[in-house]
Each structure stands twice: as C-alpha cells, then as structure tokens.
C-alpha cells in the first residue's frame, strides 16, 4: 500500500478521494476540546447548545474537523513529506454535529521544483470535507515539501529504518533460509 507520494507522482488537477470517512462522536469531540483547552459551551454543554444557540445542539469544534481531514489526507498527500510548509487558508463552511460522518478529498493545485535543492519540490493542494449528505463543511489549502524519487532511493527506499524481523530463537532474520 502506498503511503504518500514523491514529487514526480503528483499531477496538477488530480483528485484524491480519501477513504474511509470518520463519524464524529461526542467522545472524540469532547476529548479534542479538553486536550486543546477549548471549553466553549457550544461544544461541551448540551443544555446550553440546545436552549441558547441557533444550532439547537452541540457543534463539533471546527479544528477537530480540520484535523480529521488533514489526517485523512496524509496517506495520499503528505505521507512522504519532508515538511508541511504552510496552511494558506482554512474555512469552516457549515457546522458538523455529533453523529455526522466526514469524508475528504484533495485536489492538486500546483507543483514546483525546489529552487535550492534538486531532490524535492513544493506541492500545493486543497482539501475539502463533506458530511454524509454531501454538505461541504470545511476547506483548506496547504503547501507541502515532498521528496523526489531520488531522495527516497538515497535514504533507504519506501520504508527507511524499518527493522528486519528476527527469529527470536536463533537471532537471525526469519525470512532467510535456516
């Protein structure tokens, strides 16, 4: 299974539909709020959300939805990244509620070779997140520095640093004849 792409593998205009989606649970949302110290009652207090807001229920915190979409895009976009360089824009278009399922897709907008190092390039992408009914909920653009195939080859191939499994009883790699 491919994890990320080299610079050569990106084509402007390509769209990657990330799979699987993720259902937003109350637990996930509350844990994210607590970890990030976002204690706004719109996210944490059902009584408040039901009785005093336009939404009539808790809204999932927007940065959780953004983080889900960013994570969903890693296997297709930045799994081989040298660096995430910039988030150019982030828009929360519609609310996401507990029980909604979020799906993402990313479009390649641009790619340029690095001006200073020939073994990498900069890829610009836009990721969009949709709920199960097709409603657009979040969109963001980012730039990622990705390696070329030469960079990957020089550093040990697709899974650099991965240890060889060993046969514990003999202390040798288990996939070699014994």
N, C-alpha and C positions, 0 to 999 in steps of 0.2 A: 504494500500500500504506500502510495506516495505521501510524503509529508512536506508540504511547502514546494516551492518551485525555484529553479535557477532563473537568472535574468533572461536567458535565451528562451525559456519556456513560457514567458508572458507574451501575449499578443494584445495590442490595443483593441478594445471592443469586446474581448472575451467576457463572458458572464459565468461566474461560478455560483451554483445554487448549493448552499451549504446544507448538509444533512448529518444528523437528524435535527429537528427543531427541539425546543425546550419549553415545557409547560412551567409557567411561573407559579410557584407555590407560596403560600403565606409564609411558611417557614423560611424559604430561600430569601424572600424579600425582607423579612424582619431581621434575619441574620446579617444580610448585607447592610441594612440600616444601622444595626448595632456595631458591626465591625468598622463602619466608616463614620460613626458618631452622628448620623443624620437622624435626629429624633423628632422630626416633624410629625405631628399627629395625623396628617393626611395619609401617612404610610403605616402608622403603628396603632392608631386609636380608632377602632371600628365605630364606636358611638359618635365620636367627633366627625368622622368622614360621612357617616350616614345622615347625621342631623344638621350639619352646618356647611357642607360643601356642595358644589354643583354636580359632583360625580355621584353622590349618594352611597359611596363605598370607598374602601381603601384603594389608592392608586399605587402601583409598584413604582419604586423610586427609579427615576429615569436613568441614572448612572448604572444601575444594575442591568437594565435592558441594554444599554450601550455596551457594558462589559460582556454580557452574554453574546451579543453579536460580534464583538471583537474576538472573543474566544472561538466562536463558531467558524470564523474566517481563517484562523491560524493554519489548519491543515491545507487549505487551498492557496493562501496568500503568503503568510509570513512564517511558515514552519521552518524555513531555512534562513530567515532574516539575520543579517548582521546587526541591524539596528532599526528600531521604529523611530523615524525622524521627526514626524510632525502630524498632528491632527489639525487639518486645515479648517474644518467646520464640523459642527455637531448640532443637529436639530432634532428635538423631540416633537414629533408631528401630531401624535394622538396618544391618549393615555393607554396604559396596559394595566390590566387588573389581575388579581389572583385568579388562577384557573385558565387564563389565556395561554395559548401556545405561540411562541415566537419562532419565526423562520427567517433566515437571512440569505442574501445573495450579494455578490460583489462584482462590480464591473471594472475592468482595467481601463483607466483613462489615458495614461501616458507612461512611457518608459524612456529613460535617457541613461546612456553610459556615464559612469563616474568620470569627472574631469581630472581627478587626481590619481586614481588607481584603476588599472585596466581589468582587475578581477572582480568588479562589482558594478552595480547600476542602481538607479533610483526608479521605483515603480510607484505611480500614483493610482489609487483605487478609490471607488465609492462603494460603501456598503449600505444596504437598505434592509430594514427589518419590518416584517409583516406579521400581523396576527393571523390566526387560523381562518378568519373570514376574508383575508386579503387586504385589510386595512393597513396602510403604511403607518408605522409608529415611530420610527427613528431612522435617520440617515446621517452618515458621516463620511468625510473624505480624509484620507491619510496618505503619507508618503513613507515608503519602506525601502531601506537599503538592502538589496539582496545580492547574493554571490553569483558569479558566473559558474559554469560547469568546471572551468579550470581551477577556480578557488576550491570547489568541493573535492576535486581529484587530489589537489595538493595537500589537503588536510585529512585524508583518510577515507574518502568516499561518502556514501549515503548515511552511514551510521558511525561516524568517527568516535573513537573512545569506547565503543561497545565491547565488553569483555567476551572472550571465548568461553562458552560453558565448559566446565570441567567435570570429569568423572570423580566424584568425591572419594571413591575407594582407591583410585590409582593415581590421582593428582595429574591426570592428563586430560586434554580436550576430549570430550565424549564423542565427537563426531569423526574422530580418526580411528583407523583400524587398530585393534589392540592385540 
